[in-house]
Structures are given as structure tokens and as C-alpha cells.
Amino acid sequence: MLIIISPSKSIDSSVVRTDIPYTIPHFITKSQVLVNKIKTLGTNELSKLMNTSTKLSQQTYDRFQFWNKNHTLSNSKQAILCFKGDVYTGLDATSFNIDDLNYSQEHLIILSGLYGILRPLDLIQPYRLEIATKLSIKNSLLSGKTGI
């Protein structure tokens, strides 16, 4: 069985668990291409692109400015523990033991506008980028929508 879920707009990057394993997202290099493009946008452009408030656009801008391709436990967190929407609250991954985490790693996929396909233990950094956001990336392997 394979379960596919969407990411959440709410992200909690506090309290990284170093006692559980982690993996690196498969499409991290393609994520860097998107981040490089987004880093060229100002807060007003982000606000228009993502249809967000000035405050949320500033937070998004700041997050992308600090985003780094080198994901480590000092700047990232396991995806299943980072997202905080309703699905993740119901999933209650913070109560998972190592066997539960390993099972989820094999049977759960998280779709992401920035990272493409995530496994639960993939390290991610705080971001906001919905899958349907249209972002033009010319002369690269990515073009059109942000879905990788």
C-alpha cells in the first residue's frame, strides 16, 4: 500500500529530533533551481505570485533567502515532523516509534511544490510554495508549474 498526502501550509521547524534517521530529498538539485529563481523576487512580487499578505510574503522571502541546498539537522527537519496541518495533526507522527517511522518511509509520499516528492524522513527547510503556483523557469530542466 502507498499513501500520498499533500504538504501543509503550516510548518514547524523548531525542535529537531536527532534521535531518528533522516534522508535527503531526491529532487534537491531541482529544488535549488526553483529557489534560485524565487530568490530573485522581491516581497511585492512574491505577494502577487502567491496571493499572500505583505506579512506572509516577507516571511516567505526571508525563508527562501536562508534556504540552503545542504540540508543537515542544524538547518532542516524531517518532513513528517515539520508539517503541521490537519492531516499531520491526525497522523501524530511525533508519537511514532522507529518501526512506525521506517514503515512510513516505505509507504507514505508527501507531494511538495518545492521538493517534488518527499519521503517522511527527508529533511526539509521551512518554505511556502504551493504546487499550483506558476513560476517560469527558462532555459532549465524545469519549466511551467513548480511541480517537479
N, C-alpha and C positions, 0 to 999 in steps of 0.2 A: 504494500500500500504506500502511496505517495500523497502527501497533503501539501497543497500550495496555498499560501496566505500572502496577503498584501502587507507592506510595511505600515507603520503608524506615523502620523504627523508628529506625535509626541515622542520625544526622545529623552532618556535619562542617561547621561554619561558619567554620573557620579558612581563611586564605589565599584571599582573594577575588581572582579574576582580573579585572583591569580592562582587559586587552587584548582581551577578546572582548565581543561585543554582549550586551545584555540587554533583556528585555521585562518588563512589569508584568502580573501575573496578571489575567485577565479578570474574575474574580468577587471582587476585592479588597474591594469595599464589603460584600458578603455575608460575607466572612471577618471583617470588622470587627464585624459583628453577633454572630457566634459568639464572638469574642474578648471582646467586652464582657460577654457572659453568663458566660464562663469566668472572667473577672477577678473576678467576684463570689463565686466559690467558694474556700473555704479548702483547705489541703492534705489534710485528712481527707476532705472532700467529693470532691476530685479522686481520691484514693486509692480511694474506693468506686466512683465513676463509671467509672474507667478500670481498676479492678482492678490497681493497681500498688503497689509497696512505698512506704514512707514516704520513702525517699531519692529515688526516681524521681518521686514526687508533688511533692516540694519542687522538684526541677529543673523539672518541668512548670509548676508555679506560677510560679517565677521567670521562665521563658521567656515566659509569657503576660503577666506584669506589664510586661515590657520590650518586648512586641510593639507595633509602630507601623505604622499604615496606610501611611505614607510610606516606601516601600521604595526604598532607594538602595544604592549599592555600599559605603557605610560601615556599613550595618546589615543587609545581606542578601547572598545569594549565589545564583547561577544554580542552579535546581533540579537539573539533571543533574549538577552538581558537588557538590551539598550532600548528597544521599542516599548512604548507604554500605553498603547491604545487598548480598546475594549477586548480585542482578540487576545492580546498579550496578558491582560489582567486575568482573563478567564483561563488562559493556558497556565499561568502561575509557574513559570519556568524557574523562578527563584527557589522553589521547593524541590526541583529536580535533583536526584542523586546522579552519580556518574553514569549509571546504566541508562537512566532516562535521557540524559544528555547525549550519550552515544546513539541511542535509538533515534532520537530526534534528528541527529546529524545525518542519518541514513534515510529518514522517511519524511522530512519536512523541508520545504523550499519556501523562501521568502522572496517575493518579487520586489525589485527596487529600481526607482528611476535613475539613481546614480550608480549602483553597483551591479545592476542586471539581476542575476540570480545569486541569492545568498543561501548559504547553509547556516544553521543556527549558531554554530561556534565560530563563524567568520567574524573577524574583527572589523568593526566599522567606526567611523568618526561621525560626530554629530553633523547632520546635513538636513536640508529641506529641498527636495526636488521630486515632484510628482511625475509619475510615469507618462502622463498625457501632456506634460509641458513641451511645447515646441521650441526647440533650440537648434539653430542652424550651425552645423559644423562643416565648413567647406574644406575640401582637399584632405580628407581624412577617411579612415575606415568607418567613421560614424557620420551619418547624415540624417536629417529629418528629426523625428522624435527622439527623446532621450533614451527610450528603451534600448538596451544593449542586446 
